[in-house]
Amino acid sequence: MNRTSLGDLLSQGKRPILVEFDPPRQTAPAAFLPGAKELCDAGADVITIADCPIGRASIDASLLAAKLKREYGIQVLPHMACRDRNLNAIKALLMGLDMEDIHHVLLITGDPVAQEDRDSIRGVFQLNSRTLAQALGSLMEKGELSPFFLCGALNVNARNFEAELLRAQQKEACGIRAFLTQPVSSRRAAENVRLARQALNGAVLGGLFPIVSYKNALFLQREVGGMYIDEEIIQSYAGLDREAGEAQARALCRDTAEKIAPYVDGYYIMTPFQRIALVKKIIEDVRRLSDPD
């Protein structure tokens, strides 16, 4: 089990592999914990855990991260959304992470609360990812908070990538030290990764999402914010069964990882539909690319 933190891996010139594994919505994470361990045993350096993705409640990312770190020694990167907490609550949560010896966090503004839940649930949004990073930097400077390695998101699929890149530079000025990109599933996104590498000082971790079927590709393209998939990639899944779809996902992730390799400091692989076996194969491919010897 790797016990070297993300910040240390990057400072040592390694190319870490991060794997996002969504938190369960049930109160008993029976499959999550062994699944995360299996991904690390397969070569993932860090497990990242989303903070209530798409604005729906799931087991708290920070608590899950603490459990993984404590029970398995897994390096973790919990996401922290501004949607559900004010600065005081975020500070308290980070103090708890510090107690658990977790000092890496991904700051995101967060998806809005789902439309059908807005009568009973209100987003907080006191801060966005930039102002949160700035506030945490101030707390760290004052000694009110232990030093944290702050990560941020970079949408390489943004329609106006020039504006997105400007926001990323502002995030850097506020203390963000590494960027996890949205999935690279188009020529445009790959080119934007190259532009990001030129413009940013922090680490860039290229996002890989294994699209598993034609239906999945259409849903991601039409319904999921921050996604863009080249039409020929979508059509390449037409008529494929599950096995062939997973083989295509693996091949495309491998090709994308190789294409963006000169411009990234590591990779960020997302796990679709809990398909651990598929992601393990992709980790193997990416590890071979990152460590050819």
CORRA-V676257 format. One record per residue. OMEGA is omega in whole degrees, -180 to 180 (none if undefined). Layout:
<<OMEGA> <OMEGA>>
This chain:
<<179> <179> <179> <-175> <179> <-179> <180> <178> <180> <-179> <178> <-180> <176> <178> <-174> <174> <177> <178> <176> <-179> <-172> <179> <179> <176> <177> <-179> <-180> <-175> <-171> <-177> <-174> <-173> <177> <177> <178> <179> <180> <179> <178> <177> <179> <176> <176> <179> <-175> <171> <175> <-174> <-178> <-180> <-180> <-178> <-176> <173> <180> <-175> <172> <180> <-174> <-176> <-177> <178> <176> <179> <180> <-180> <178> <-179> <-175> <-172> <-175> <-177> <-178> <173> <-171> <175> <177> <173> <179> <-177> <177> <-174> <-166> <-173> <170> <-175> <-179> <179> <179> <178> <180> <-180> <178> <175> <176> <177> <177> <178> <-180> <179> <174> <-173> <175> <180> <177> <-178> <177> <176> <175> <175> <176> <175> <-180> <-175> <-175> <-179> <-170> <176> <-176> <-177> <179> <173> <-180> <177> <173> <-175> <164> <-174> <180> <-178> <176> <178> <180> <-180> <180> <176> <178> <178> <179> <179> <-180> <-178> <179> <-179> <177> <179> <176> <173> <-173> <177> <179> <180> <177> <-178> <180> <176> <-177> <178> <177> <-174> <177> <178> <178> <180> <176> <177> <179> <177> <175> <176> <178> <179> <180> <175> <177> <-174> <177> <-178> <172> <-175> <169> <-177> <177> <-178> <180> <175> <180> <180> <179> <177> <179> <173> <178> <179> <179> <-180> <179> <-171> <-172> <177> <-177> <179> <175> <-180> <-172> <-177> <177> <178> <179> <175> <-169> <-179> <176> <179> <179> <180> <180> <180> <-180> <-178> <-172> <-168> <-172> <178> <178> <179> <168> <-176> <176> <-175> <-179> <175> <178> <-176> <-180> <180> <-175> <176> <-178> <173> <-175> <-178> <180> <178> <179> <177> <178> <178> <-180> <-179> <-179> <178> <179> <-180> <179> <179> <179> <-178> <-177> <-176> <-179> <-171> <-177> <180> <-179> <-174> <-178> <-175> <178> <-177> <-180> <172> <179> <-178> <-175> <-178> <178> <-178> <176> <178> <180> <175> <179> <180> <-177> <177> <178> <178> <-178> <-178> <-173> <180> <none>>
